[in-house]
Amino acid sequence: MIITRAPSLRIPEQLLEFGFYGIGVCLQHADGDLEMLVEPRPWRPKRPHTTDCWWFAETAYARFLKQSPTDPSGLSLTPSRPDLCN
């Protein structure tokens, strides 16, 4: 997250919360330089990707593609559930 104003007195608690969740915060100065206030934490999955997870994702995506009308270029022309778009 990039903020353009210096943090107020209430922000330290919020910066601690950003740090707890691994969200990085930078302060952008008027000259465009960025100052890192909270370092971001790299995302790591809680468990390794298994073959079962891969199979489920592929099956769900295949079913999604079957329900979505597409033109030859592969772009979706209409939503699969037009009643939800109103």
C-alpha positions as a Python dict, from the first residue, in 0.01 Angstrom:
ca = {
    (1, 'M'): (0, 0, 0),
    (2, 'I'): (132, 347, -85),
    (3, 'I'): (25, 644, 125),
    (4, 'T'): (94, 1004, 26),
    (5, 'R'): (64, 1171, 367),
    (6, 'A'): (272, 1108, 676),
    (7, 'P'): (95, 889, 932),
    (8, 'S'): (-96, 1059, 1212),
    (9, 'L'): (-64, 969, 1579),
    (10, 'R'): (-331, 696, 1543),
    (11, 'I'): (-152, 519, 1258),
    (12, 'P'): (113, 325, 1456),
    (13, 'E'): (-154, 76, 1572),
    (14, 'Q'): (-276, 43, 1212),
    (15, 'L'): (80, -4, 1087),
    (16, 'L'): (124, -286, 1339),
    (17, 'E'): (-193, -447, 1204),
    (18, 'F'): (-64, -418, 844),
    (19, 'G'): (259, -582, 960),
    (20, 'F'): (66, -862, 1131),
    (21, 'Y'): (-112, -946, 804),
    (22, 'G'): (204, -903, 595),
    (23, 'I'): (86, -596, 404),
    (24, 'G'): (365, -358, 307),
    (25, 'V'): (320, 17, 350),
    (26, 'C'): (524, 287, 173),
    (27, 'L'): (514, 662, 219),
    (28, 'Q'): (548, 852, -109),
    (29, 'H'): (722, 1187, -61),
    (30, 'A'): (652, 1496, -272),
    (31, 'D'): (962, 1432, -486),
    (32, 'G'): (836, 1080, -570),
    (33, 'D'): (1074, 889, -342),
    (34, 'L'): (926, 598, -150),
    (35, 'E'): (1002, 531, 216),
    (36, 'M'): (921, 181, 340),
    (37, 'L'): (725, 202, 667),
    (38, 'V'): (624, -166, 692),
    (39, 'E'): (804, -443, 504),
    (40, 'P'): (573, -678, 311),
    (41, 'R'): (588, -1045, 398),
    (42, 'P'): (618, -1286, 105),
    (43, 'W'): (308, -1496, 47),
    (44, 'R'): (350, -1865, 116),
    (45, 'P'): (72, -2119, 90),
    (46, 'K'): (-19, -2282, 419),
    (47, 'R'): (11, -2626, 264),
    (48, 'P'): (169, -2758, -53),
    (49, 'H'): (-34, -2785, -372),
    (50, 'T'): (-146, -3145, -406),
    (51, 'T'): (-260, -3345, -708),
    (52, 'D'): (-612, -3347, -564),
    (53, 'C'): (-614, -2965, -548),
    (54, 'W'): (-486, -2946, -904),
    (55, 'W'): (-753, -3191, -1027),
    (56, 'F'): (-1029, -2996, -850),
    (57, 'A'): (-914, -2664, -996),
    (58, 'E'): (-891, -2808, -1348),
    (59, 'T'): (-1236, -2970, -1321),
    (60, 'A'): (-1397, -2652, -1188),
    (61, 'Y'): (-1236, -2444, -1463),
    (62, 'A'): (-1348, -2691, -1734),
    (63, 'R'): (-1706, -2673, -1609),
    (64, 'F'): (-1689, -2294, -1605),
    (65, 'L'): (-1569, -2292, -1965),
    (66, 'K'): (-1853, -2524, -2073),
    (67, 'Q'): (-2111, -2284, -1927),
    (68, 'S'): (-1962, -1968, -2081),
    (69, 'P'): (-2055, -1898, -2445),
    (70, 'T'): (-1751, -1772, -2630),
    (71, 'D'): (-1670, -1641, -2976),
    (72, 'P'): (-1385, -1792, -3184),
    (73, 'S'): (-1130, -1557, -3028),
    (74, 'G'): (-1207, -1704, -2686),
    (75, 'L'): (-1362, -1389, -2541),
    (76, 'S'): (-1684, -1432, -2349),
    (77, 'L'): (-1980, -1270, -2526),
    (78, 'T'): (-2247, -1299, -2256),
    (79, 'P'): (-2253, -1389, -1891),
    (80, 'S'): (-2351, -1747, -1815),
    (81, 'R'): (-2620, -1619, -1576),
    (82, 'P'): (-2773, -1300, -1727),
    (83, 'D'): (-3030, -1288, -1444),
    (84, 'L'): (-2747, -1205, -1201),
    (85, 'C'): (-2639, -897, -1399),
    (86, 'N'): (-2954, -694, -1326),
}
